[in-house]
Amino acid sequence: MKVAFRTDASHRIGGGHVMRCATLADYLVRRGHEVVFLCRQSAGDLCAYLEGRSFLVRRLVGHLSQEYPGADSAPNILSQAVLADAELDESLSIVKTLGSVDWLVVDHYDIGLKWESAMRKQCHRILVFDDEANGEHDCDILLNPAHCPGMERKYSELVEATTKKLLGVEFLLLSNQLQEVRGVVQERSGVVKKILIFYGMADITGDTRKALDALKMPGWNELSIDAVIGDPDNMHETAVEYADLFKNISFHNRLPTLAHLMQHADLALGAGGLTTYERLFLGLPAIVTTVAKNQIQPTKFMNEQGLLLWLGDSNQVTPDKLLEELQRVTSRPEMLKEQSKRGLRLIDGRGCDRVCQVMEAV
């Protein structure tokens, strides 16, 4: 099969879409299929990262940020209709040069029904990643691996009855590095000596700084801390500002995987989204702040199930509130130990194989 991926990354939207597509692409290549990425060129686009992993990347170079002021300044600032009209011709022209495309995989919040339907001129079948369940899609497979109730009912009104709906954590896409670490990860004791901070590649809500402000207090600043920051410029500024306030802190940027940092951490401070499931897969307890609307329902559900600790939405979280929660959970190691066990039981890690098998069978 020839599989084309349409996905983007940037300093505005982060890199989660590209990273999960790259995970699926790895599995497809290992199964003998051909893959190519269509990505819009912008600051933080991860095109070079994909090429470094030996994927073919075709860049979309239209200057949307100039045509539509503010396009790089806030999530979903472009409506689906505007984006579809602005880039459809460019996408179609690239896909035409690829020859027969068996599957088009779409992972993009600003692309919807109109764009997908038009792309059927050049693509036999379409798979859509969807995290929001708030818009119609023209696709053969709809993939949403969120751990959240009621998804089947929601999507029954958004896709055709013939669409295969792959819903839930059994279809979660997890990288080879995570799989390898899962094989050697040891049972967590619940005692917190090392903390991992990661609020996504974009962190436009500034939650990394909130976490550092909470942990710089006497007694906490002696813990071992790994802080992962997506934007290189922001990482440098943050490191200069905070490094001297901690006795044992390391700053990281643009890591190919968080698997090894997760393996050695005792507690994570982070956002909802894909990384939540990676932490669960490795049994890493976490205090989670939701930073996007589509993260709230599944995070709330997982909090109720004892899989994580939800602190609230970003606009409700302060350093003082985070510090108060840290004091509470670190005094209860048995609770963190149980949370770790529940995460390990939830996810078996075979999602990529299941999705590939469905794609090959359709």
N, C-alpha and C positions, 0 to 999 in steps of 0.2 A: 504494500500500500504506500501511496504518497500522501503525507499528512502535512498540511500547512497550519501554523499557529498564528493567530492574530491576537497579540497582547502587547501591553506597554508597561514601562517603568519610568519613573521620574522622581525628582526630589519632592514633587507635589503629591504623588499617589503612592510612593514607595515601590517596593520590588516584589511583593508577594505574588502578584499575578504571574510575572515572568518566572519566578522560582518554581511554582507548582507546575507550570507548563513544561519547564525544563526537566522536572522529575518524570513527568509522563513521557516526554520525548526520549529520555534515556532508556526507558523500558521498551518503547516502540523500536528504537534502533537495535537494541539487543535481540529483539524478536525478528529482525531482518527488514524492518520498514524504513522508508526514507522520510526525513522531516526537514522542514524549512520554517523559519520564523519571519513574520512580517511585523516590524516594530517601528513606531514613530520615533524619529530622531529628536532628542531633547536632552536637557541637562539631567544626568542620572539615569539614562535610558537602559543601561545594562547590555547594550548591543555587543560591546567588546567582551563582556563577561561570557555571553553566549558563544561568541566566536572562539573564545579561549577554551570552551568545552567542545569545540569542533563541530558546532552547529552552523549551518548556512543561515545567514541573516540578510534579509532584504529590507532596506530602510525606507520608510515613508518620510519624505522630506518637506512636505507642504508646511508652510509657516502658519499653523493655526493660531499660535499665540499672537501673531501680528494681525491676522484677519479678525480675530475675536479677542480683544483686550481682556486680560485677566484669566486667560485659559490655563495658565500655569500657577495661579495663585490660590485656588480653592477647589476642593473636590467637586466633581460633577458640574462644573460651571458651564460646560457645553451641554446643551440638550442633545438627546439622541438624534433628533431630526437634523440639527445643525451639523453635528459630527458626521452623520451619514451622508449628507449632501456634500460636505467639504472633502471627504476622503474617499468616497465610494469609487470614483473614477480612477483614482490613484491605486487603490487596492486591486480593482479589477484588472488594471493594466499590468500590475506585477504578477498576479495569479495567472494571467494568460500566458506569460512567458514560461510558466512552470510546466505546461502541458496538462495532462489529465490529473486532477487532484481528487483523491478518493475521499479524504476527510478534511474539512476545515474546522479547526478547534478555536473557539472564540472565548477569551477570558478578558472581558473589558466592560466596566460598568457603563460606559457611555455609548456602547453599541447595542442596538436592539433589533426589533422586528424588521424594520424597513431595510436596514443594512443587510441583515441575514438573508432575507428573501431575495434581494438583488444579487447576492453572491452565489445563489444557486445556479446562475448562468454558467459558472465555471467550476463548481464543486459538486461532487455527487452527493455527499452527505455532510451534515453539520452537527458538531457536538458543542454545546454551550455550557460553560461554567456559570453558575448563578448563585449568589450568596444572599439575595435580597427578596426574592419571591414577590416582586411588586410590578412586574411588567411582562407582557407577552413575548414569546420567542418562537421563531420558525426554525426548528431543529429536529434532528432524528434521535439525539440523546441529550438529555438534560442532566447535568451533574451538579449536585449540591451535597457535599459530605458532612454538613453540619449535624451536630448532635442536638436535635431540637424536635419537639413533637409537632404533629399536624402538618408536616410538609407535603405529604401526598395530597391532602385535601386542597391546600393552597395552589399547588401546581396543576391540579385538574382543570382549573379555569384559565390557565396561562399558556398551556401548550396543547397541541392536538392529542387526541386519544391514542394515536399510533406512536407518539413519542415515548421512547424508553426512558423512564425516570430512575436514575441511579442516586438514591438518597440515603444519607446516613454514613456513619464512620466506617462501615465495611467497604466503602469506596474512597476512603481517604488516601491521598497520594503522598507517600513518604519516601524520602531519598535513600539511596544505598548506604550513605554514611549513617543515617539514623538507624537503618536496619542492622548495620554492623555493631553500633554502640548498644542497641537493644540486646544483642546477644551476650554482652559482657557486663551490662549495667548491674550493679549490686543493690540489694535492698537498702532503702533509705532508713536511717536511724531516727529521723525527725529532729535531730539536734542541728541547729543552724550555725555553721562556721563560715560558709562561703555563699555569697549571694550573686546571682546573675541578673543584670538589668538590661532589658531590651524592649523598647516600645515601638519597634518597626523601623524600616529604613527612612521613613519620612519624619515621624514624630513631630507633626505640625502642631500638636497640642502642648508640647514642651514637658511631657511627663518624665523624661529622663532627668531633667533638672529638679523636678519635684522630689524624685526618689533620692537624688544625691543630697538635696537639702535636708531630707529627713534623716539620712544616714550619717551626715557629718557631725551629728551630736556626739558628745563624749560618751564613750562606752560602745557605741555603734561603729564609730569610725576605725575601730581596731579589727573589724571583721575583714575577711578577704573578699574583694569585690571585683567582678568583671562587668564592665559597662560597654555595651556594643552600641555604636552610634553610626547611622547610615551615611550621613553627609560628611565628607572629609573635612570641609571647612568648619562645620559645627563641632566635629570631634576635636579639632585642634583648639578651638576656643574653649570648649568645655574642659579639656584636659589641663589647659593653662590655668583656668579658674579654680578647678577643684583638686588637682593632684596633690597639692601640699596639705590639704585638709584631711587626708586619709593616710593610714600607715601602710596599707597593702591594697592598692587599687591598680587595675590594668584597664586601659582603654583600647577598644578594638574597632576596626572599620572594614566594611566590605568583605566579611568572611564568607567563604563558599558554603559553610554550614555552621550551625550552632551546636551540632551534636556533641562535640567533645566538651564544650563549655557546660552544656546541660548535664553531661555525665558526671562532672565533678562538682556541680553546684548542689547545695542543700535546699535552696529556696530561690524562686524566680520572682522578680517584679516586672510585669509586662502588660501588654495590651491583649485584647481578644484577637480573633482571627486565626490564621493558619498556625502560627507559632503556639497557640494554646494546645492544639492537638499534638504537636511535636513534643511539648512538655509532658502531656499525658502519656504518650507512647513510651517515654523514657522514665515515667514515674516521678517526675520532678514537681513537687508542690509549688503552688504559685498564688500570689496576690495579684489579681487582675483588675485593670482599669479599662473600661470600654472607651474606644476613641472614635467609633463610627456607629451609626444607627443600626446597621445590620448585625453588629456584634452583640447587641443588648439581649435579645431574646435567647439565643443559645447560651450566652454566658450566665444569664440568670438561671436558666434551666440546670446548667452544670453546677452552679453554686448550690442549688437546692438538692442536688444529688450527692453533694460532698466531694465533687471532683476538683474543685478549686475554690478560692475565696474571692468573691467579687466585691470590690471596694466601692464601685459606683461608676458613673460616667465621668469623663475627664473634667468636665466643668464643675463637678461636685467634689473633686479630690484635691486636697491640699497636702503640703508636707506634714503638717501636724496630724491630719487624719491618717495618713499613711504610717507615720511613726507610731501612733496609737495602735493600729492594727498589727504592726510588726511586734510591738511589745506583747500583745495578746497571743499571737500565734507562736512566737518563739518560746513562750512559757508552757506550751502544750505540745510537746514532741510527739505524743501518741496520736494526736489529731493529724499532724502532718504525715506521720507514718501511714496512717489509714488512708489518707488522701492519695498518697503515692500508690498504694496497693490497688485502689479503685481505678486509677488511671491505667495501670498496667493491664488490668482485666478488661478494660473497655475496648481497646484497639488491638487487633491481631496483626496489622501491618501488611495485609495482602491486597490492599485496595488497587494498586497499580495493575497487578495481574488480572483482577476482575474487570477493570475498565478496558484493558487491552483485549481481553477475551470477547467482551461485548462488541467492541469496535470491529474485530475481525469477523464476528458472526453476522453482523447486520448486512 
